[in-house]
Amino acid sequence: MADLDALRLEFTERYAAVPLFFRAPGRVNLIGEHTDYNAGFVLPAAIPFYTTVAAAARPDRRLRVRSTNYAETLTVGLPEAGATAPRRTEGAHWIDYILGVAQSLQEHGVALRGADLLIHGEVPLGSGLSSSAALEVSVALAFSALAGGSPLDKITLAKLCQRAENEYVGMRCGIMDQFASVYGRAGHAVLIDCRSLEHRLVPLHQSTGTRGPVAQIVICNTMVRHRLAGGEYNRRREECEQGVRALRQFEPGIDALRDVSQTVLRRHEAALDATIYRRCRHVVTENQRVLAAAAALGVADLAQFGRLMADSHRSLRDDYAVSCDELDLIVRIAEGIEGVYGARMTGGGFGGCTVNLVRADAVSQFESIVGERYFEATGHRPEIYVCEAAEGAAAVGD
C-alpha cells in the first residue's frame, strides 16, 4: 500500500500545497470473462494493489499531473463546458484516462476545478488486473471531491469511469472492472449482473478454517503485456454483436448474448459463421459457469469451483481465442501441482495473468514449481502474488 507520508512530502515539495488522498484497487476476475459487455454475469474480487491519488485544487482550469510510475509530469487544460477534450496522443497514454474521466464527469454536470495531482500505481501494468480502472476511479473520486457538492453514488461513479474508457480511450470494455474497483469488499467476491447492475457479495471466508484459510487466491503474471485498446478485444465485441444480429433473425427477443441459451445456440448453429458460433458459445457457457461458481463458493465446494475454472480456461483458449502460449503454459503447470483446485487465465487475454485457487498448505510449493518450470520454458521469471480480497475505492487519510 502506498506510503502516504512519502506521497505527501513529494506533493508539498512539488506543488506547495497540502493534498487530499484517494485510492482505488485493481481486481482479479475469478470467473466470467468477456461476459460483461454481453450483459452477462461476472465474479471479480478487488485486490490489495491500489492506485493512490494525492490531489489539491488550483485557482485556474489547468491540470498538473505527475505519475510516479513513469516519472513524468504533464500539464493540460480542462475541457470547456460543452466542448470535447482533445486527445493528447495517437494511442492510449496514461493521461488519456485522466482526461477521459474529466470529460465524462463534466458532461455529467460535475463542476470541475483545476487540480494538481500526484499519482502512484501499484497494479502491475498490462497484467489484466485493471490498472486502468484503478486509475480512472481514483482520479474520479479526487475530481468529485475537489468540485464540492454531493458526492457521486457508487453506480454513477463506475458508469462514468467506464464511459471515459469507452468513449475517450477507445476501449469498449464492459463495466466489470470499474464496478469491482468501486464495490470491492475485503473477504468477498462480487457477483455482478452486468445488465441490471444488481450485485451481491459472495463471502470467501466460507473456505476458511479455524487455523487460517483453507485456500488462497494466487495470481501468476506471465510478464507478457497485453494491449487491448482498439485491437483484438474490440474485435471480439464486434463478433459477439454480429452473433446477436444473426440470432435475432430467428429469435426476436434476443438483445444480447445474455439472452441466448445453449439450446437456442445449437439450434441455429448452421446459420452462423463457424468463428462467430464459437465466440457465442464461449459467452453463453461462461455465463452458466459464473452462476454455478458462485453457488459452489456458497457451499465451500472448492473442487467444483476449480472444475469450472478449468472449463472456463479451455473455452477462452479454444472458443474465444484470447489466451496465449504463456498463459496456457502456466495453467498446464498449475493443473499438475498437488493442492491446486483450479487455474485459468484472467482478464482480457493475449497476455497478463492467470488466477489460481490453491490449498493454503500448497502455496509455497506452487510458487516454487511454477516459477522454476515457467523460467525453464520461457527464460522469464513470473511474478506471483498471493492475494486476499480487498476493500474498494475510497478517500483515505492518515
C-alpha positions, 0 to 999 in steps of 0.5 A: 500500500502506498506510503502516504507520508512519502506521497505527501512530502513529494506533493508539498515539495512539488506543488506547495500545497497540502493534498487530499488522498484517494485510492482505488484497487485493481481486481482479479476476475475469478470467473466470467470473462468477456461476459460483461459487455454481453450483459452477462454475469461476472465474479471479480474480487478487488485486490490489495494493489491500489492506485493512490491519488494525492490531489489539491485544487488550483485557482485556474482550469489547468491540470498538473499531473505527475505519475510516479510510475513513469516519472513524468509530469504533464500539464493540460487544460480542462475541457470547456463546458460543452466542448470535447477534450482533445486527445493528447496522443495517437494511442492510449497514454496514461493521461488519456484516462485522466482526461477521459474521466474529466470529460465524462464527469463534466458532461455529467454536470460535475463542476470541475476545478483545476487540480494538481495531482500526484499519482502512484500505481501499484497494479502491475501494468498490462497484467489484466488486473485493471490498472486502468480502472484503478486509475480512472476511479481514483482520479474520479473520486479526487475530481468529485471531491475537489468540485464540492457538492454531493458526492457521486453514488457508487453506480454513477461513479463506475458508469462514468469511469467506464464511459471515459474508457469507452468513449475517450480511450477507445476501449469498449470494455464492459463495466466489470472492472470499474464496478469491482474497483468501486464495490470491492469488499475485503473477504468477498467476491462480487457477483455482478449482473452486468445488465441490471447492475444488481450485485451481491457479495459472495463471502470467501471466508466460507473456505476458511478454517479455524487455523487460517484459510483453507485456500488462497487466491494466487495470481501468476503474471506471465510478464507478457503485456497485453494491449487491448485498446482498439485491437483484438478485444474490440474485435471480439465485441464486434463478433459477439454483436454480429452473433446477436444480429444473426440470432435475432433473425430467428429469435426476436427477443434476443438483445444480447448474448445474455439472452441466448441459451445453449439450446437456442445456440445449437439450434441455429448453429448452421446459420452462423459463421463457424468463428462467430458460433464459437465466440457465442458459445464461449459467452453463453457457457461462461455465463452458466459457469459464473452462476454455478461458481458462485453457488459452489463458493456458497457451499465451500465446494472448492473442487467444483469451483476449480472444475469450472475454472478449468472449463472456463480456461479451455473455452477462452483458449479454444472458443474465444481465442484470447489466451496465449502460449504463456498463459496456457503454459502456466495453467498446464503447470498449475493443473499438475501441482498437488493442492491446486483446485483450479487455474485459468487465465484472467482478464482480457487475454493475449497476455497478463495473468492467470488466477489460481485457487490453491490449498493454503498448505500448497502455496509455497510449493506452487510458487516454487514449481511454477516459477522454476518450470515457467523460467525453464520454458520461457527464460522469464521469471513470473511474478506471483502474488498471493492475494486476499480480497480487498476493500474498494475505492475510497478517500483515505487519510492518515 
